[in-house]
Amino acid sequence: MIRLHRQPLPQALAERLTRRAAQLREHLERGEVPPEPLKAAYRDREVKTHLVAETHGKCAYCESKIPHVYFGDVEHIRPRALFLERSLDIDNLTLVCAVCNNRKSNYWDDACPLLDPYNDEPADELLALGYIIARRPGHERAKVTISRLDLNRTALVERRGERIQLLESLADQYVNAPDGSVRDLLRAELCRQAQTDQEYTFIVRAYLLAACDLECDGAA
């Protein structure tokens, strides 16, 4: 998990969501069950497109690239089942993979919510130990997040391992290269692999820092 940042909505989409959210709240305030099309307005194709761009097509929780294998789910950070009035708020929406979505389900705990990649800095809460995601000591929310989302499930750990193994040859070339233009190019490519649009950025950055003494960050 890495820190994500909200991107401005196109004006027409922002106005449409605001209007629909107001209509939804009016129904709820009157004690009415909102119409299904209104409750499902978060599935708007433009909303999904916006979230795909905002997350670089990755699951906001586990960082798996979604479009390669799946359409992706629009996720309610505060569960729709518990916070229906916020189900159309763009700042409550993100993109996740089916596994993380199913694992999270309707979990919410005011005292210990899951880490929110938009409002928390995951690097302050989590550690990458090889291919494993661990929590920093004393960080209970990180512990709950790892457990609830199963961020060390077998398939995910294997995929992270494959990602690092693909970088090892490039890392070997970098540490063995003399100072000069070739080494600079290798450094640039390694840091490109750690940009936010790449898969499993969190563990890649940790690997490059530990293996090559490279501190790489920044958006694509």
Number of C-alpha atoms within 10 A of each C-alpha: 23 22 16 20 11 14 11 9 15 11 9 9 14 15 12 12 20 15 12 18 21 14 15 23 17 14 14 14 11 9 9 11 11 17 10 8 9 14 19 12 17 22 14 12 10 13 21 19 12 21 26 23 13 19 23 21 25 27 27 26 22 24 26 22 21 20 14 10 9 10 15 23 22 21 24 25 24 21 18 18 12 12 13 17 18 19 24 26 16 19 14 18 22 26 28 28 25 17 16 19 19 13 14 19 16 15 14 15 9 6 7 13 16 25 21 20 18 17 12 14 15 19 16 11 18 23 18 17 12 16 21 16 20 17 21 15 11 9 12 15 18 24 19 16 20 21 15 16 19 17 22 17 12 9 10 18 16 13 15 21 15 12 18 18 12 10 16 14 10 14 21 13 14 20 15 9 14 11 10 8 10 13 16 14 12 18 20 13 15 21 18 17 22 26 19 21 20 19 23 26 23 24 25 25 21 22 23 21 13 12 13 15 11 15 13 19 15 10 10 11
